[in-house]
Amino acid sequence: MAAVLLVVLAGCEPSPVEWREPAAIPAPPPRSHLVVDSAGTAKFVSDTIDAATLPSDPRLCASTVQTVSATSHVYAVWWSVRPDSSAILRYAASSDSGKTWGNAAAVDTSDVSSRGCSRPPPSLTAVGDDMYVAYSMIAPEGTGVFFAHTMSSMLHSPVAVIYGDRLVATAIAAEGRGDRVAIAYEEPNGKREQIDLALSTTEGHIFEVHTTASRDVDVATSPQIALAGRSIAVSWLERPLDASAASRVVRVGRIE
Protein backbone atom coordinates (compact mmCIF):
# COMPACT_ATOMS: atom_id res chain seq x y z
CA MET A 1 0.00 0.00 0.00
CA ALA A 2 2.85 2.43 0.86
CA ALA A 3 4.53 1.83 -2.51
CA VAL A 4 1.27 2.49 -4.35
CA LEU A 5 0.79 5.71 -2.38
CA LEU A 6 4.29 6.92 -3.31
CA VAL A 7 3.63 6.30 -7.00
CA VAL A 8 0.33 8.19 -6.84
CA LEU A 9 1.93 11.13 -5.04
CA ALA A 10 4.80 11.26 -7.53
CA GLY A 11 2.34 11.38 -10.40
CA CYS A 12 0.53 14.32 -8.75
CA GLU A 13 3.58 16.56 -8.44
CA PRO A 14 2.68 20.02 -9.78
CA SER A 15 4.31 21.27 -12.95
CA PRO A 16 7.08 23.83 -12.33
CA VAL A 17 5.40 26.06 -14.94
CA GLU A 18 1.68 26.81 -15.26
CA TRP A 19 1.37 26.85 -19.05
CA ARG A 20 -1.23 28.41 -21.33
CA GLU A 21 -2.06 26.75 -24.62
CA PRO A 22 0.34 27.60 -27.49
CA ALA A 23 -0.77 30.41 -29.79
CA ALA A 24 0.28 31.48 -33.26
CA ILE A 25 2.68 34.41 -33.39
CA PRO A 26 3.66 36.44 -36.48
CA ALA A 27 6.85 35.29 -38.18
CA PRO A 28 9.73 37.19 -36.57
CA PRO A 29 11.97 39.59 -38.54
CA PRO A 30 15.28 38.04 -39.67
CA ARG A 31 17.24 39.65 -36.81
CA SER A 32 14.97 39.67 -33.76
CA HIS A 33 14.44 38.15 -30.35
CA LEU A 34 11.50 37.12 -28.19
CA VAL A 35 10.37 39.28 -25.26
CA VAL A 36 7.61 38.87 -22.68
CA ASP A 37 6.19 41.25 -20.09
CA SER A 38 5.07 40.51 -16.54
CA ALA A 39 1.47 40.17 -17.74
CA GLY A 40 2.48 37.38 -20.11
CA THR A 41 2.28 39.25 -23.43
CA ALA A 42 4.95 37.89 -25.79
CA LYS A 43 6.24 39.29 -29.08
CA PHE A 44 9.33 39.46 -31.25
CA VAL A 45 11.29 42.72 -31.43
CA SER A 46 14.00 43.67 -33.88
CA ASP A 47 17.58 43.56 -32.68
CA THR A 48 19.32 46.93 -32.43
CA ILE A 49 22.80 45.50 -32.92
CA ASP A 50 24.20 45.60 -36.44
CA ALA A 51 27.88 44.83 -35.96
CA ALA A 52 29.93 46.39 -38.72
CA THR A 53 32.74 43.85 -38.40
CA LEU A 54 33.27 40.33 -37.13
CA PRO A 55 35.71 39.61 -34.32
CA SER A 56 39.24 38.86 -35.48
CA ASP A 57 39.60 35.08 -35.70
CA PRO A 58 40.85 33.35 -38.86
CA ARG A 59 38.95 30.18 -37.93
CA LEU A 60 35.68 31.88 -37.05
CA CYS A 61 32.48 30.19 -38.29
CA ALA A 62 30.51 33.20 -39.49
CA SER A 63 27.21 31.28 -39.43
CA THR A 64 27.56 30.74 -35.68
CA VAL A 65 28.28 34.32 -34.53
CA GLN A 66 25.74 35.60 -31.99
CA THR A 67 25.72 39.10 -30.49
CA VAL A 68 23.97 40.73 -27.54
CA SER A 69 24.00 44.21 -26.06
CA ALA A 70 25.10 44.49 -22.42
CA THR A 71 25.06 47.65 -20.29
CA SER A 72 28.34 49.15 -21.50
CA HIS A 73 29.36 47.03 -24.49
CA VAL A 74 28.35 44.35 -26.97
CA TYR A 75 29.30 40.69 -26.65
CA ALA A 76 29.90 38.27 -29.51
CA VAL A 77 30.14 34.49 -29.15
CA TRP A 78 31.06 32.04 -31.92
CA TRP A 79 32.54 28.65 -32.79
CA SER A 80 36.16 28.68 -33.95
CA VAL A 81 37.21 25.54 -35.83
CA ARG A 82 40.50 23.76 -35.16
CA PRO A 83 42.48 22.02 -37.92
CA ASP A 84 40.99 18.64 -36.86
CA SER A 85 37.42 20.04 -37.29
CA SER A 86 36.70 20.18 -33.57
CA ALA A 87 35.97 23.68 -32.27
CA ILE A 88 36.53 26.21 -29.51
CA LEU A 89 33.69 28.39 -28.26
CA ARG A 90 35.08 31.93 -28.10
CA TYR A 91 33.81 35.36 -27.09
CA ALA A 92 34.86 38.98 -27.39
CA ALA A 93 33.52 42.38 -26.33
CA SER A 94 33.10 45.64 -28.24
CA SER A 95 32.72 49.11 -26.73
CA ASP A 96 31.66 50.75 -30.01
CA SER A 97 28.66 48.63 -31.08
CA GLY A 98 30.71 46.14 -33.07
CA LYS A 99 32.95 48.48 -35.07
CA THR A 100 36.01 47.07 -33.29
CA TRP A 101 36.45 44.10 -30.97
CA GLY A 102 38.69 43.30 -28.03
CA ASN A 103 40.84 40.20 -27.84
CA ALA A 104 38.96 36.93 -28.15
CA ALA A 105 38.90 34.56 -25.18
CA ALA A 106 37.77 30.95 -24.87
CA VAL A 107 34.46 30.02 -23.26
CA ASP A 108 34.89 26.26 -23.72
CA THR A 109 37.75 24.30 -25.29
CA SER A 110 36.51 20.77 -24.64
CA ASP A 111 34.67 20.00 -27.91
CA VAL A 112 35.92 16.74 -29.48
CA SER A 113 33.67 16.50 -32.52
CA SER A 114 34.69 16.63 -36.18
CA ARG A 115 31.75 18.78 -37.28
CA GLY A 116 33.67 21.84 -38.45
CA CYS A 117 31.22 24.70 -38.87
CA SER A 118 28.30 22.27 -39.27
CA ARG A 119 27.01 22.71 -35.73
CA PRO A 120 24.25 24.71 -33.96
CA PRO A 121 25.24 28.26 -33.08
CA PRO A 122 25.40 29.16 -29.39
CA SER A 123 22.61 31.21 -27.81
CA LEU A 124 23.39 34.36 -25.90
CA THR A 125 21.86 36.89 -23.51
CA ALA A 126 23.11 39.49 -21.04
CA VAL A 127 22.06 40.93 -17.68
CA GLY A 128 23.87 44.16 -16.86
CA ASP A 129 27.41 43.54 -18.07
CA ASP A 130 27.29 39.79 -17.47
CA MET A 131 27.08 37.37 -20.39
CA TYR A 132 25.11 34.10 -20.38
CA VAL A 133 25.62 31.52 -23.12
CA ALA A 134 24.07 28.11 -23.85
CA TYR A 135 25.43 25.74 -26.49
CA SER A 136 25.39 22.15 -27.70
CA MET A 137 28.62 20.23 -28.29
CA ILE A 138 30.28 16.83 -28.10
CA ALA A 139 32.41 16.87 -24.94
CA PRO A 140 34.81 14.12 -23.87
CA GLU A 141 32.17 12.78 -21.48
CA GLY A 142 29.36 12.88 -24.06
CA THR A 143 27.09 15.00 -26.24
CA GLY A 144 25.05 17.59 -24.40
CA VAL A 145 23.76 21.09 -23.78
CA PHE A 146 26.09 23.27 -21.71
CA PHE A 147 26.01 26.67 -20.02
CA ALA A 148 28.65 29.26 -19.14
CA HIS A 149 28.57 32.86 -17.93
CA THR A 150 30.66 35.80 -16.83
CA MET A 151 30.35 37.63 -13.52
CA SER A 152 32.23 40.91 -13.04
CA SER A 153 34.33 40.08 -16.13
CA MET A 154 35.31 36.68 -14.73
CA LEU A 155 34.29 33.63 -16.76
CA HIS A 156 32.82 30.83 -14.65
CA SER A 157 33.48 27.24 -15.61
CA PRO A 158 30.91 25.67 -17.95
CA VAL A 159 28.30 23.31 -16.49
CA ALA A 160 26.31 20.55 -18.18
CA VAL A 161 22.57 21.14 -18.53
CA ILE A 162 21.64 17.77 -20.06
CA TYR A 163 23.32 14.98 -22.02
CA GLY A 164 21.83 13.29 -25.08
CA ASP A 165 22.30 11.58 -28.40
CA ARG A 166 22.68 14.55 -30.75
CA LEU A 167 23.55 18.23 -31.12
CA VAL A 168 20.53 20.53 -30.78
CA ALA A 169 19.46 24.15 -31.04
CA THR A 170 19.30 26.17 -27.81
CA ALA A 171 17.86 29.46 -26.55
CA ILE A 172 18.65 31.28 -23.30
CA ALA A 173 17.14 33.98 -21.10
CA ALA A 174 18.14 35.45 -17.72
CA GLU A 175 16.24 37.72 -15.35
CA GLY A 176 16.79 40.20 -12.56
CA ARG A 177 20.41 40.09 -11.42
CA GLY A 178 20.80 36.88 -13.38
CA ASP A 179 19.64 34.72 -10.47
CA ARG A 180 17.07 32.99 -12.67
CA VAL A 181 18.35 31.45 -15.92
CA ALA A 182 16.15 29.56 -18.38
CA ILE A 183 17.40 27.46 -21.29
CA ALA A 184 15.09 26.03 -23.95
CA TYR A 185 16.48 23.30 -26.16
CA GLU A 186 15.43 20.69 -28.65
CA GLU A 187 15.10 17.33 -26.91
CA PRO A 188 18.46 15.60 -27.59
CA ASN A 189 17.24 12.04 -27.01
CA GLY A 190 14.90 9.75 -28.90
CA LYS A 191 12.98 10.50 -32.08
CA ARG A 192 10.39 12.97 -30.80
CA GLU A 193 10.88 16.59 -31.84
CA GLN A 194 9.96 18.59 -28.77
CA ILE A 195 11.20 21.61 -26.82
CA ASP A 196 12.38 21.07 -23.27
CA LEU A 197 13.20 23.63 -20.60
CA ALA A 198 15.85 23.83 -17.86
CA LEU A 199 15.51 26.36 -15.03
CA SER A 200 18.07 27.62 -12.53
CA THR A 201 17.62 29.95 -9.56
CA THR A 202 21.34 29.91 -8.76
CA GLU A 203 22.72 31.98 -11.67
CA GLY A 204 23.12 28.80 -13.71
CA HIS A 205 25.46 27.03 -11.31
CA ILE A 206 22.85 24.26 -11.02
CA PHE A 207 19.79 23.69 -13.19
CA GLU A 208 17.35 22.39 -10.59
CA VAL A 209 14.29 21.97 -12.82
CA HIS A 210 13.84 20.18 -16.15
CA THR A 211 10.45 20.07 -17.85
CA THR A 212 8.84 20.01 -21.30
CA ALA A 213 7.60 23.25 -22.85
CA SER A 214 5.89 21.84 -25.95
CA ARG A 215 2.95 19.42 -25.80
CA ASP A 216 2.80 15.75 -26.72
CA VAL A 217 0.96 16.61 -29.96
CA ASP A 218 3.52 19.22 -31.07
CA VAL A 219 6.35 18.67 -33.56
CA ALA A 220 8.60 21.43 -32.27
CA THR A 221 12.05 22.75 -33.25
CA SER A 222 14.09 26.00 -33.23
CA PRO A 223 13.32 27.40 -29.76
CA GLN A 224 13.30 31.00 -28.57
CA ILE A 225 12.79 32.03 -24.93
CA ALA A 226 12.10 35.12 -22.78
CA LEU A 227 11.65 35.91 -19.06
CA ALA A 228 10.02 38.74 -17.09
CA GLY A 229 9.66 38.09 -13.38
CA ARG A 230 7.77 34.80 -13.13
CA SER A 231 6.42 35.12 -16.68
CA ILE A 232 8.12 32.87 -19.22
CA ALA A 233 7.56 32.56 -22.96
CA VAL A 234 8.89 29.77 -25.16
CA SER A 235 8.47 29.92 -28.94
CA TRP A 236 9.16 27.22 -31.50
CA LEU A 237 8.59 26.26 -35.11
CA GLU A 238 5.61 23.93 -35.31
CA ARG A 239 5.67 21.48 -38.22
CA PRO A 240 2.24 20.05 -39.08
CA LEU A 241 1.96 16.29 -39.50
CA ASP A 242 0.66 16.78 -43.06
CA ALA A 243 4.12 18.17 -44.02
CA SER A 244 2.77 21.63 -44.84
CA ALA A 245 4.88 24.70 -44.06
CA ALA A 246 6.02 25.15 -40.48
CA SER A 247 4.67 28.11 -38.50
CA ARG A 248 5.92 29.80 -35.35
CA VAL A 249 3.96 29.54 -32.12
CA VAL A 250 4.54 30.83 -28.60
CA ARG A 251 3.57 29.31 -25.27
CA VAL A 252 3.43 31.56 -22.23
CA GLY A 253 3.49 30.35 -18.64
CA ARG A 254 4.08 31.35 -15.06
CA ILE A 255 6.93 29.83 -13.09
CA GLU A 256 5.59 28.34 -9.86
Buried (B, 14 or more C-beta within 10 A) or exposed (E): EEEEEEEEEEEEEEEBBEBEEBEEBEEBEEEBBBBBEEEBEBBBEEBEBEBEEBBEBEBBBEEBBBBBBBEEBBBBBBBBBEEEBBBBBBBBBBEEBBEEBBEBEEBBEBBEBEBBBEBBBBBBBBBEBBBBBBBBBBBEEEBBBBBBBBBEEEBBEBBEBBBBEEBBBBBBBBBEEBEBBBBBBBBBEEEEBBBBBBBBBEBBBEBEBEEBBBEEEBBBBBBBBBBBBBBBBBBBBBBEEEEEEBEBBBBBBBBE
